[in-house]
Amino acid sequence: MSPTRYVLAIDQGTTSSRAILFDSQARAVALARRDLKQHYPASGWVEHDPEDIWRDTLAAVREVIERSRAPIHDIAALGITNQRETTVIWERASGKPVSRAIVWQDRRTAPDCAALKAAGAEEPVRRKTGLLLDPYFSATKIAWILDHVPGARGRAERGELAFGTVDSFLLWRLTGGRVHATDVTNASRTLLYDIHAQRWDDELLALLRVPRALLPEVRDCSGVFGTADPALFGAALPIAGIAGDQQASLVGQGCTRPGLAKVTFGTGGMLDLCAGAARPAFEQRGPAGTFPIVAWRRGGAITWGIEAVMLSAGTAVEWLRDDLGVIASAAESDDVAAACTDTGDVWFVPALLGLGTPAWDFGARGTFVGLTRGTGRPEIVRAVLEGVAHRGADLVESAEADGNVKISSLRVDGGMSANRTFVQALADAAARPVEVSPVLEATTLGAAFLAGLATGTWRDEDDIAATWRPKVVVEPARRVDRDRWLAARDRATHWVQELSTLEF
């Protein structure tokens, strides 16, 4: 591999748009970032302006090319990773969005999901997609836009409009409207794609009221989708890799062999486990609360995975900072927690948004247990970090149970992976080594890997696995009382009964 061969990756996330240029040794050469404005027009609503996404992404890519001083013709390919489920609908003729994008966090379609469940739509959705009928996913967002933008449904049925998750919208814009496509990882998060048959499903389209004419073509994650308009960057860069953020992070941390797993600790936490060519034994949620996912598809061959979900991770630290004023910055939580050696038997359950895997209890609530007059600021902050760490251990144990595998070590990225106290607490709670990613947000590197695989920068998945060089490996330093944690977690459950009784 030539040392002058580069791959450029776009990481369009919930709060920012970033671009990074990597060399053939998977080292970051240059980075640019733009914060993304959030819109909250009503309670439970979260929106982005697609034009902001496009403008910021374009600016970040141009800045990276300029800062790196890499000759444009030495950039072999461009990859895209994106916030999953966020929904954009635009005009095919002009490329103009018909509304703001509805973000994955948005809950406005909860009543629609409840009505669909009452009508019996949940069973085919679960069976074919492996997902739950929930506002989180794209399908009911699509229907909402078509029902609330004047004339949109009729225009969609006539083929005048296009739907896409953010990757698809960026691909359309980058190629000057020549390519309307997505990859299988993003398609599989819409509730409209049968992950077993690998196609858009007519029954699901009818149930969820989404016209087929809106939909993009579904392709492999690694392969040339098209070329960027030369007017944008000075060359027709091949766009050769696309994957949703969590799957991209799995690839970015070299978890391309069965049994390798990573957790991304951002606002929430996502564990993804590479399961290999064999589909997980469960079609829907597994007994331990994980979900089957398409990890990636290359050359038409699917690599399967398992995903476990933590609803609150970095959110708990933000709560300490923004709402309680206990710390001045997220980074300060490390030093404050390190001021005490233990919590004094204080336990915190980070169920600020309910509990995901394994309990799936939306009526659970954040809980402190064991507070005394001697509990101080360091113990409170440490308890929060250790509580998130124990939730990480919950995800590991659930993935091992549902995947029937042993995860020998855990790879981590995301903002909290820079917190030394937290990473040590995670190693202790999970009772196994924790390998910290050399790239804080490994999603971007995963997009680069997928694009590089398609254009010859890396040969295959084993070549990618061989690039893994953790920034640091943290070994367990003490035994912790997981039974004590589970008792505290049980106390947090079933607090809001009407939410706890929802089947999820």
C-alpha positions as CSV (number, residue, x, y, z in Angstrom):
1,M,0.0,0.0,0.0
2,S,1.4,3.4,-1.0
3,P,2.0,5.8,2.0
4,T,0.5,8.6,-0.1
5,R,-2.9,6.9,-0.5
6,Y,-5.6,8.5,1.6
7,V,-9.3,7.9,2.3
8,L,-11.6,10.7,3.3
9,A,-14.6,10.0,5.6
10,I,-17.7,12.0,6.5
11,D,-19.3,11.5,9.9
12,Q,-22.6,13.3,10.0
13,G,-23.9,12.9,13.6
14,T,-26.6,14.2,15.8
15,T,-24.8,17.2,17.1
16,S,-22.0,17.8,14.6
17,S,-20.8,17.1,11.1
18,R,-17.1,16.0,10.8
19,A,-14.6,15.0,8.1
20,I,-11.4,13.2,8.7
21,L,-8.7,12.2,6.2
22,F,-6.9,8.9,7.0
23,D,-3.8,7.5,5.5
24,S,-3.3,3.8,4.6
25,Q,-2.1,3.0,8.1
26,A,-5.5,4.2,9.5
27,R,-3.9,7.3,11.0
28,A,-5.9,10.6,11.0
29,V,-4.1,13.2,8.9
30,A,-6.5,16.1,9.3
31,L,-9.9,16.8,10.9
32,A,-12.6,19.4,10.6
33,R,-15.8,19.8,12.5
34,R,-19.0,21.9,12.5
35,D,-21.6,22.0,15.3
36,L,-25.1,21.2,14.1
37,K,-28.0,23.4,15.3
38,Q,-30.8,21.5,17.0
39,H,-34.5,22.5,16.7
40,Y,-37.1,21.7,19.3
41,P,-40.4,23.1,17.9
42,A,-42.6,21.2,20.5
43,S,-42.2,18.9,23.4
44,G,-40.7,15.6,22.3
45,W,-39.9,17.0,18.8
46,V,-36.3,17.2,17.5
47,E,-35.5,18.4,14.1
48,H,-32.5,19.3,11.9
49,D,-32.4,21.6,8.9
50,P,-31.1,19.4,6.0
51,E,-29.5,22.5,4.4
52,D,-27.5,23.0,7.5
53,I,-26.3,19.4,7.3
54,W,-25.3,19.8,3.7
55,R,-23.6,23.2,4.2
56,D,-21.7,22.0,7.3
57,T,-20.6,18.7,5.7
58,L,-19.4,20.4,2.5
59,A,-17.4,23.0,4.6
60,A,-15.8,20.3,6.8
61,V,-14.7,18.2,3.8
62,R,-13.2,21.2,2.0
63,E,-11.4,22.3,5.2
64,V,-9.9,18.8,5.6
65,I,-8.6,18.7,2.1
66,E,-7.1,22.2,2.5
67,R,-5.5,21.5,5.9
68,S,-4.1,18.2,4.9
69,R,-2.4,19.5,1.8
70,A,-2.9,16.0,0.3
71,P,-3.0,16.1,-3.5
72,I,-6.7,15.5,-4.4
73,H,-5.7,12.7,-6.8
74,D,-4.1,10.8,-3.9
75,I,-7.5,10.5,-2.1
76,A,-8.7,7.1,-3.2
77,A,-12.2,7.3,-1.9
78,L,-14.8,9.0,0.3
79,G,-16.9,7.2,2.9
80,I,-20.0,8.3,4.8
81,T,-21.3,7.4,8.2
82,N,-24.4,9.0,9.7
83,Q,-26.9,9.3,12.5
84,R,-29.3,6.4,11.9
85,E,-33.1,6.7,11.5
86,T,-33.1,10.5,11.0
87,T,-35.5,11.1,8.1
88,V,-35.3,13.5,5.2
89,I,-37.7,13.9,2.2
90,W,-36.7,16.1,-0.7
91,E,-37.8,17.0,-4.2
92,R,-36.2,15.0,-6.9
93,A,-36.3,17.8,-9.4
94,S,-34.7,20.4,-7.3
95,G,-33.1,18.5,-4.4
96,K,-34.8,20.9,-2.0
97,P,-36.1,19.3,1.3
98,V,-39.9,19.6,1.8
99,S,-39.4,20.0,5.6
100,R,-36.9,19.8,8.3
101,A,-35.4,16.4,9.0
102,I,-37.1,14.5,11.9
103,V,-34.3,13.3,14.1
104,W,-34.1,9.8,15.6
105,Q,-34.7,11.1,19.1
106,D,-38.1,12.6,18.1
107,R,-41.2,11.1,19.8
108,R,-44.0,12.8,17.9
109,T,-45.3,9.6,16.2
110,A,-45.8,7.7,19.5
111,P,-49.6,7.9,19.1
112,D,-49.3,6.6,15.6
113,C,-47.2,3.7,16.8
114,A,-49.8,2.9,19.5
115,A,-52.6,2.9,16.9
116,L,-50.6,0.6,14.6
117,K,-49.9,-1.8,17.5
118,A,-53.6,-1.9,18.3
119,A,-54.3,-2.7,14.6
120,G,-51.8,-5.7,14.8
121,A,-48.9,-4.2,12.8
122,E,-46.3,-5.0,15.4
123,E,-46.0,-8.8,14.7
124,P,-44.9,-8.5,11.0
125,V,-42.7,-5.5,11.8
126,R,-40.8,-7.5,14.5
127,R,-40.7,-10.7,12.5
128,K,-39.3,-9.1,9.3
129,T,-37.1,-6.3,10.7
130,G,-36.0,-7.6,14.1
131,L,-37.1,-4.2,15.5
132,L,-40.0,-2.9,17.5
133,L,-42.7,-0.6,16.2
134,D,-41.4,2.6,17.8
135,P,-41.1,6.3,16.9
136,Y,-37.3,5.9,17.0
137,F,-37.3,4.4,13.5
138,S,-37.8,6.1,10.2
139,A,-41.1,4.7,8.9
140,T,-43.6,6.6,11.0
141,K,-41.5,9.8,10.6
142,I,-41.9,9.4,6.8
143,A,-45.7,9.0,7.1
144,W,-45.9,12.0,9.4
145,I,-44.1,14.3,6.9
146,L,-46.3,13.1,4.0
147,D,-49.5,13.7,6.1
148,H,-48.5,17.1,7.4
149,V,-46.7,18.8,4.4
150,P,-49.4,20.0,2.0
151,G,-49.5,17.9,-1.1
152,A,-46.6,15.7,-0.1
153,R,-48.3,12.4,-0.1
154,G,-49.7,12.8,-3.6
155,R,-46.3,14.0,-4.8
156,A,-44.6,11.0,-3.2
157,E,-47.0,8.6,-4.8
158,R,-46.3,10.2,-8.2
159,G,-42.6,9.7,-7.7
160,E,-41.8,13.4,-7.4
161,L,-40.2,13.1,-3.9
162,A,-37.3,11.0,-2.5
163,F,-36.8,9.7,1.0
164,G,-33.5,9.0,2.7
165,T,-31.7,8.8,5.9
166,V,-28.9,11.3,6.1
167,D,-26.4,9.2,4.2
168,S,-28.8,9.0,1.3
169,F,-29.5,12.7,1.3
170,L,-25.7,13.5,1.3
171,L,-25.1,11.0,-1.4
172,W,-27.8,12.6,-3.6
173,R,-26.2,16.1,-3.0
174,L,-22.6,14.9,-3.5
175,T,-23.4,13.2,-6.8
176,G,-25.5,16.2,-8.1
177,G,-28.7,14.2,-7.9
178,R,-27.4,11.3,-10.0
179,V,-27.6,8.6,-7.3
180,H,-30.5,7.8,-4.9
181,A,-29.2,4.9,-2.8
182,T,-28.5,3.8,0.7
183,D,-26.7,0.9,2.4
184,V,-28.2,-2.1,4.1
185,T,-27.4,-0.9,7.6
186,N,-29.4,2.3,7.2
187,A,-32.2,0.6,5.3
188,S,-32.5,-2.0,8.1
189,R,-33.4,0.8,10.6
190,T,-36.4,2.1,8.8
191,L,-39.0,-0.7,9.8
192,L,-39.6,-1.1,6.0
193,Y,-36.7,-3.5,5.1
194,D,-36.9,-7.3,5.6
195,I,-33.5,-8.1,6.9
196,H,-34.0,-11.8,6.2
197,A,-35.1,-11.5,2.6
198,Q,-32.9,-8.4,2.1
199,R,-35.4,-6.2,0.4
200,W,-38.0,-3.5,0.9
201,D,-41.1,-5.2,2.0
202,D,-44.5,-4.5,0.4
203,E,-46.5,-5.6,3.4
204,L,-44.6,-3.3,5.7
205,L,-44.9,-0.4,3.2
206,A,-48.7,-0.9,3.1
207,L,-49.0,-1.2,6.9
208,L,-46.9,1.9,7.6
209,R,-48.3,3.9,4.6
210,V,-45.1,4.6,2.8
211,P,-45.1,4.8,-1.0
212,R,-42.5,2.6,-2.7
213,A,-41.7,5.4,-5.1
214,L,-40.0,7.3,-2.3
215,L,-37.4,4.7,-1.5
216,P,-33.7,4.6,-2.4
217,E,-31.9,1.6,-3.9
218,V,-30.3,-0.6,-1.2
219,R,-26.6,-1.5,-1.8
220,D,-23.7,-3.1,0.0
221,C,-21.9,-1.0,2.6
222,S,-18.6,-1.3,0.7
223,G,-18.7,-0.5,-3.0
224,V,-18.7,2.5,-5.3
225,F,-22.0,4.2,-5.1
226,G,-21.1,7.0,-7.5
227,T,-18.6,9.9,-7.8
228,A,-18.7,13.3,-6.2
229,D,-19.4,16.2,-8.6
230,P,-15.9,17.4,-9.6
231,A,-17.0,21.0,-9.0
232,L,-17.3,20.3,-5.2
233,F,-13.7,19.2,-4.4
234,G,-11.7,19.5,-7.7
235,A,-12.0,15.8,-8.6
236,A,-14.6,13.1,-9.1
237,L,-13.9,11.3,-5.8
238,P,-15.5,7.8,-5.6
239,I,-18.0,7.5,-2.9
240,A,-17.3,3.9,-1.9
241,G,-18.6,3.2,1.6
242,I,-21.7,3.9,3.7
243,A,-22.8,2.6,7.1
244,G,-24.9,3.8,10.0
245,D,-22.9,5.1,12.9
246,Q,-22.9,2.1,15.2
247,Q,-22.0,-0.4,12.5
248,A,-19.3,1.9,11.3
249,S,-17.9,2.1,14.8
250,L,-17.8,-1.7,15.0
251,V,-15.7,-1.8,11.8
252,G,-13.7,1.2,12.9
253,Q,-12.6,-0.6,16.0
254,G,-11.5,-3.6,14.0
255,C,-14.3,-5.8,15.3
256,T,-14.5,-7.7,12.0
257,R,-14.1,-11.2,13.5
258,P,-16.8,-13.1,15.3
259,G,-16.8,-12.6,19.1
260,L,-15.2,-9.1,18.9
261,A,-17.4,-6.3,20.5
262,K,-17.3,-2.6,21.1
263,V,-19.3,-0.1,23.1
264,T,-19.7,3.5,22.0
265,F,-20.3,5.7,25.0
266,G,-21.9,8.9,23.7
267,T,-25.2,10.4,24.9
268,G,-26.4,6.8,25.3
269,G,-24.4,3.6,24.9
270,M,-24.4,1.0,22.1
271,L,-22.7,-2.3,22.3
272,D,-22.3,-4.1,19.0
273,L,-21.0,-7.6,18.7
274,C,-19.7,-9.2,15.4
275,A,-21.6,-12.5,15.0
276,G,-20.2,-13.5,11.6
277,A,-21.9,-15.1,8.7
278,A,-24.4,-17.0,10.8
279,R,-27.6,-15.1,11.5
280,P,-28.4,-14.8,15.3
281,A,-30.7,-17.5,16.6
282,F,-33.4,-15.0,17.4
283,E,-35.4,-13.0,14.8
284,Q,-36.6,-10.4,17.2
285,R,-35.3,-9.3,20.6
286,G,-33.3,-12.0,22.2
287,P,-34.0,-13.4,25.7
288,A,-31.3,-11.1,27.2
289,G,-32.7,-8.0,25.5
290,T,-30.4,-7.6,22.5
291,F,-31.4,-7.2,18.8
292,P,-30.1,-8.9,15.6
293,I,-28.5,-6.4,13.2
294,V,-26.9,-6.4,9.9
295,A,-23.3,-5.4,10.8
296,W,-22.3,-4.8,7.2
297,R,-22.7,-6.3,3.7
298,R,-19.8,-6.6,1.2
299,G,-19.9,-8.5,-2.1
300,G,-23.5,-9.4,-1.3
301,A,-22.4,-11.4,1.8
302,I,-23.9,-10.3,5.1
303,T,-22.0,-10.1,8.3
304,W,-24.5,-10.3,11.2
305,G,-24.2,-8.7,14.6
306,I,-26.0,-8.2,17.9
307,E,-26.8,-4.8,19.4
308,A,-27.5,-3.9,23.1
309,V,-28.7,-0.5,24.1
310,M,-28.0,1.8,27.1
311,L,-30.4,4.8,27.0
312,S,-28.3,7.1,29.3
313,A,-24.5,7.2,29.4
314,G,-23.0,10.7,28.7
315,T,-26.4,12.1,29.5
316,A,-25.8,11.3,33.2
317,V,-22.6,13.3,33.2
318,E,-24.3,16.2,31.4
319,W,-27.0,16.1,34.1
320,L,-24.3,16.5,36.8
321,R,-22.9,19.5,34.8
322,D,-25.9,21.3,33.3
323,D,-28.7,20.6,35.8
324,L,-27.0,20.1,39.2
325,G,-23.9,22.2,38.7
326,V,-21.9,19.6,40.5
327,I,-19.1,19.7,37.9
328,A,-18.1,22.5,35.5
329,S,-17.3,20.3,32.6
330,A,-17.6,16.7,31.6
331,A,-13.9,16.3,31.7
332,E,-13.9,17.5,35.4
333,S,-15.9,14.4,36.4
334,D,-12.7,12.4,36.1
335,D,-10.7,14.4,38.6
336,V,-13.6,14.8,41.0
337,A,-14.4,11.1,41.1
338,A,-10.7,10.3,41.5
339,A,-10.7,12.3,44.8
340,C,-12.2,9.3,46.5
341,T,-11.2,5.6,46.3
342,D,-14.8,4.3,46.4
343,T,-18.4,5.6,46.6
344,G,-18.9,4.5,50.3
345,D,-21.5,2.0,49.1
346,V,-23.5,4.6,47.2
347,W,-25.0,3.3,43.9
348,F,-26.4,5.2,41.0
349,V,-28.7,3.7,38.4
350,P,-28.5,5.9,35.2
351,A,-32.2,5.3,34.2
352,L,-32.8,9.0,33.4
353,L,-34.7,7.9,30.2
354,G,-35.6,4.4,31.5
355,L,-33.7,1.2,31.1
356,G,-32.7,-0.5,27.8
357,T,-31.0,-3.8,27.6
358,P,-31.7,-6.2,29.4
359,A,-34.7,-4.8,31.3
360,W,-36.4,-2.6,28.6
361,D,-38.4,-0.7,31.2
362,F,-39.3,2.8,30.1
363,G,-40.9,3.4,33.5
364,A,-37.6,3.0,35.3
365,R,-36.1,6.2,36.7
366,G,-32.7,7.4,37.8
367,T,-31.9,6.3,41.3
368,F,-29.4,6.8,44.1
369,V,-29.2,4.2,46.8
370,G,-27.1,4.3,49.9
371,L,-26.7,8.0,50.5
372,T,-25.6,9.1,54.0
373,R,-24.6,12.3,55.7
374,G,-21.0,11.4,54.8
375,T,-21.7,11.2,51.1
376,G,-19.9,14.1,49.3
377,R,-19.4,15.5,45.9
378,P,-16.6,13.0,44.9
379,E,-18.7,10.0,46.0
380,I,-21.7,11.3,44.0
381,V,-19.7,11.9,40.8
382,R,-17.9,8.5,41.2
383,A,-21.2,6.8,41.7
384,V,-22.6,8.2,38.4
385,L,-19.5,7.1,36.5
386,E,-19.6,3.6,38.1
387,G,-23.3,3.4,37.4
388,V,-22.7,3.9,33.7
389,A,-19.9,1.4,33.9
390,H,-22.2,-1.2,35.4
391,R,-24.7,-0.6,32.7
392,G,-21.9,-1.2,30.2
393,A,-21.3,-4.6,32.0
394,D,-25.0,-5.3,31.7
395,L,-24.7,-4.9,27.9
396,V,-21.7,-7.2,27.8
397,E,-23.4,-9.9,29.8
398,S,-26.6,-9.7,27.7
399,A,-24.6,-9.9,24.4
400,E,-22.7,-12.9,25.6
401,A,-26.0,-14.6,26.7
402,D,-27.9,-13.9,23.4
403,G,-24.8,-14.5,21.2
404,N,-23.6,-17.6,23.0
405,V,-20.1,-16.2,23.0
406,K,-17.4,-15.1,25.4
407,I,-16.3,-11.5,24.9
408,S,-12.7,-11.7,26.1
409,S,-12.0,-8.0,26.0
410,L,-14.1,-4.9,25.3
411,R,-13.3,-2.1,22.8
412,V,-14.6,1.4,23.6
413,D,-14.9,4.7,21.9
414,G,-17.0,7.9,22.3
415,G,-16.6,10.8,24.6
416,M,-16.6,8.9,27.8
417,S,-13.7,6.7,26.7
418,A,-11.4,9.7,27.4
419,N,-12.4,9.5,31.1
420,R,-9.8,7.4,33.0
421,T,-11.9,6.9,36.1
422,F,-14.8,5.7,34.0
423,V,-12.8,3.3,31.9
424,Q,-11.2,1.7,35.0
425,A,-14.7,1.4,36.5
426,L,-15.9,-0.3,33.3
427,A,-13.0,-2.8,33.4
428,D,-13.8,-3.6,37.0
429,A,-17.5,-4.0,36.5
430,A,-17.1,-6.1,33.3
431,A,-14.2,-8.0,34.8
432,R,-12.2,-8.0,31.6
433,P,-9.7,-5.7,29.8
434,V,-11.0,-2.6,28.2
435,E,-9.2,-1.5,25.0
436,V,-9.6,2.3,24.3
437,S,-9.9,3.2,20.7
438,P,-7.0,5.4,19.3
439,V,-9.7,7.4,17.5
440,L,-12.2,8.9,20.0
441,E,-15.1,8.6,17.5
442,A,-14.3,5.4,15.6
443,T,-17.4,5.7,13.4
444,T,-15.4,7.9,11.0
445,L,-12.6,5.4,10.7
446,G,-15.2,2.7,10.0
447,A,-16.6,4.7,7.1
448,A,-13.0,5.1,5.8
449,F,-12.3,1.4,6.1
450,L,-15.5,0.5,4.1
451,A,-14.6,3.0,1.4
452,G,-11.0,1.8,1.3
453,L,-12.0,-1.9,1.0
454,A,-13.9,-1.0,-2.2
455,T,-11.0,0.8,-3.7
456,G,-8.0,-1.3,-2.7
457,T,-6.5,0.6,0.2
458,W,-7.3,-2.4,2.5
459,R,-7.7,-6.0,1.2
460,D,-10.3,-7.5,3.4
461,E,-11.8,-7.7,6.9
462,D,-8.7,-9.4,8.3
463,D,-6.6,-6.5,6.9
464,I,-8.8,-4.1,8.9
465,A,-8.6,-6.2,12.0
466,A,-4.8,-6.1,11.9
467,T,-4.8,-2.3,12.0
468,W,-6.2,-2.3,15.6
469,R,-3.8,-0.6,18.0
470,P,-5.6,0.4,21.2
471,K,-4.6,3.7,22.7
472,V,-4.4,2.0,26.1
473,V,-5.5,-1.3,27.6
474,V,-7.1,-1.0,31.1
475,E,-7.1,-4.2,33.1
476,P,-9.5,-4.9,36.0
477,A,-8.0,-3.6,39.2
478,R,-10.6,-4.8,41.8
479,R,-13.5,-7.1,42.3
480,V,-16.9,-5.4,42.4
481,D,-20.2,-6.5,43.9
482,R,-22.4,-7.1,40.8
483,D,-25.1,-8.5,43.0
484,R,-25.2,-5.2,44.9
485,W,-25.5,-3.4,41.6
486,L,-28.4,-5.6,40.4
487,A,-30.2,-5.0,43.7
488,A,-29.9,-1.2,43.1
489,R,-31.0,-1.6,39.5
490,D,-34.1,-3.5,40.6
491,R,-35.0,-0.6,42.9
492,A,-35.0,1.7,39.8
493,T,-37.5,-0.3,37.9
494,H,-41.3,0.0,37.6
495,W,-41.4,3.6,39.0
496,V,-43.9,4.9,36.3
497,Q,-46.2,1.9,36.1
498,E,-48.0,3.0,32.9
499,L,-44.7,3.2,31.1
500,S,-43.3,0.1,32.7
501,T,-46.2,-2.0,31.5
502,L,-45.5,-1.1,27.9
503,E,-44.3,-4.2,26.0
504,F,-40.9,-3.5,24.4
